[in-house]
Amino acid sequence: MSAATTSPMPTQIPWRLSRSHEVKQGFLLTGLTLLGVVGGFVAGAYELPWLQNSLWGLAFLAGGVPSAIKALRSLLQERKLDVDLLMVVAALGAASVGQAGDGAILLFLFSLSNALQSWAMNRTRRAIEALMTLHPEGANVLCRMAESYGSRWMPYCQATSWWCARVSALPPTALCWKATPT
């Protein structure tokens, strides 16, 4: 193959999260939730309850509202109770008994897990799409010729009248014999 016919592989930056808006939004909201959690505990250490409650409110909004929206859609449209509803109710329950910090931590962890799941699913989807584009145009076929076997390259379009059993994947090799009509 000449240098003019080969296409260069795209360079991948390992630290790049994704091009998906959903993933970027998930990590942004997770960061805001973490900011609210850490800031709330720091404000509590400096005995600033108004700032502490405001920062925990930020954590509840950033970490809880997207999950609450998904939970309500699932509940109203599909009539299903899901983990999003469970987490939002647990965080609100923690806040109602005076443990808003614990509820904010719960929402941070849940928000982080959702963002990481979206990121992993997008990477998996892209990897599968890339694999689907890599398909060989034929195979090395071991054909029975009289009492011995010979090998030849056969495009897949010509192999339709042959019965084949795959011998190896790389390079694509198959043991084939001519199908005879009965």
ChimeraX attribute file (.defattr): number of C-alpha atoms within 10 A of each C-alpha:
attribute: neighborCount
match mode: 1-to-1
recipient: residues
	/A:1	5
	/A:2	5
	/A:3	7
	/A:4	6
	/A:5	7
	/A:6	8
	/A:7	7
	/A:8	7
	/A:9	6
	/A:10	6
	/A:11	6
	/A:12	7
	/A:13	7
	/A:14	6
	/A:15	6
	/A:16	7
	/A:17	15
	/A:18	14
	/A:19	10
	/A:20	12
	/A:21	8
	/A:22	14
	/A:23	21
	/A:24	16
	/A:25	12
	/A:26	24
	/A:27	20
	/A:28	15
	/A:29	24
	/A:30	24
	/A:31	18
	/A:32	19
	/A:33	29
	/A:34	25
	/A:35	17
	/A:36	28
	/A:37	28
	/A:38	18
	/A:39	20
	/A:40	27
	/A:41	19
	/A:42	15
	/A:43	19
	/A:44	16
	/A:45	11
	/A:46	11
	/A:47	11
	/A:48	13
	/A:49	14
	/A:50	11
	/A:51	17
	/A:52	24
	/A:53	19
	/A:54	15
	/A:55	26
	/A:56	28
	/A:57	20
	/A:58	22
	/A:59	32
	/A:60	27
	/A:61	19
	/A:62	25
	/A:63	30
	/A:64	28
	/A:65	15
	/A:66	15
	/A:67	22
	/A:68	18
	/A:69	13
	/A:70	14
	/A:71	21
	/A:72	17
	/A:73	13
	/A:74	16
	/A:75	14
	/A:76	10
	/A:77	9
	/A:78	9
	/A:79	10
	/A:80	13
	/A:81	13
	/A:82	13
	/A:83	13
	/A:84	21
	/A:85	20
	/A:86	14
	/A:87	20
	/A:88	23
	/A:89	15
	/A:90	16
	/A:91	23
	/A:92	18
	/A:93	14
	/A:94	17
	/A:95	17
	/A:96	11
	/A:97	8
	/A:98	10
	/A:99	13
	/A:100	23
	/A:101	25
	/A:102	16
	/A:103	25
	/A:104	31
	/A:105	21
	/A:106	22
	/A:107	29
	/A:108	26
	/A:109	15
	/A:110	20
	/A:111	26
	/A:112	21
	/A:113	15
	/A:114	18
	/A:115	21
	/A:116	16
	/A:117	14
	/A:118	19
	/A:119	21
	/A:120	15
	/A:121	13
	/A:122	18
	/A:123	14
	/A:124	12
	/A:125	12
	/A:126	12
	/A:127	11
	/A:128	11
	/A:129	11
	/A:130	10
	/A:131	10
	/A:132	9
	/A:133	8
	/A:134	8
	/A:135	7
	/A:136	11
	/A:137	10
	/A:138	16
	/A:139	22
	/A:140	19
	/A:141	24
	/A:142	22
	/A:143	18
	/A:144	14
	/A:145	10
	/A:146	7
	/A:147	5
	/A:148	8
	/A:149	12
	/A:150	11
	/A:151	16
	/A:152	11
	/A:153	12
	/A:154	16
	/A:155	14
	/A:156	11
	/A:157	9
	/A:158	9
	/A:159	17
	/A:160	11
	/A:161	13
	/A:162	14
	/A:163	13
	/A:164	18
	/A:165	13
	/A:166	14
	/A:167	15
	/A:168	12
	/A:169	9
	/A:170	8
	/A:171	10
	/A:172	15
	/A:173	21
	/A:174	21
	/A:175	20
	/A:176	21
	/A:177	17
	/A:178	13
	/A:179	12
	/A:180	8
	/A:181	5
	/A:182	3
